[in-house]
């Protein structure tokens, strides 16, 4: 932004003023930016635009969770973004891609295929919309936490995500502390290694299985970057940062990864990594073959790991009545990977078989 103003022959500090107008005051009309000269306002109007993602659907869950469906290419593609209110926090779950390339077997975004990366503007636009919607509703703080846990794999859209994170943390924009911003990854190891040089936001890793054989099935990127490489990169990321811990996410799938033996393997695996464990009850979606583990099994798993010194919590399922829970974000993806087509064919086959059986 400073470069942009310098190129216009203006002082670099104009960048701060405009950042504050846009992100803090929610003003997108250059003519209303009254501490800029009239000539500069006109110039900006001719050379730039502030464009927000277009809200297609704005839904509120009975538990207060709010979900926006945002169009990003006319009506062709849409992404989802979810606000989760909790005590005195307002956590926003932000998308980084239209669809996803990673194809995790238990995730509904995966079934939709992939179209493209989001731009920095489209990522920060989600924060803008949610933040100013909250302010308009009388919440003084607006967004307090951001988790990059919406649609897509943030580390496969590295540069745009880093720029958006910088704006989230910038004092002239949203001023979030690094500890309140979390990147979640399925395990793109080279990008985790690079992350250490770019930022020190919190890192969450979608582990979901305690051994390579099982993880290969659930999170196929594991075939490329197996668990040992992933955990080595995690250890490096926390090194030299006293309080930093990795949050490992672990979806609870009935009969698949939820036994005490899995818990035992997990404790052993994580013994050398400063970690927290988040158990996520599986959120079902149409045509999935998985089921969520029952509460007793989840509690048993949690207690086993907790008792062995790894802080473990079960994530509360939020917003499931409006399909806003983890892994239920589907937006609208004009698939270019043809994966959604394959999924559709397998659903049709399944329905065909069921009809035949009837
Ligand atoms: N690609 C990143 C960001 C997505 S975050 C990542 O994998 O971390 C979304 C989180 O929800 C991930 O931990 C993901 O594995 C989990 N998830 C996906 N589908 C789910 C489902 N159906 N039920 C519960 N959690 C799910």
Boltz pocket constraint, residues with backbone or C-beta under 6 A from the ligand:
constraints:
  - pocket:
      binder: B
      contacts: [[A, 104], [A, 106], [A, 107], [A, 108], [A, 148], [A, 149], [A, 150], [A, 151], [A, 152], [A, 153], [A, 154], [A, 184], [A, 185], [A, 186], [A, 204], [A, 205], [A, 206], [A, 249], [A, 251], [A, 280], [A, 281], [A, 282], [A, 283], [A, 284], [A, 326], [A, 327], [A, 328]]
      max_distance: 6.0
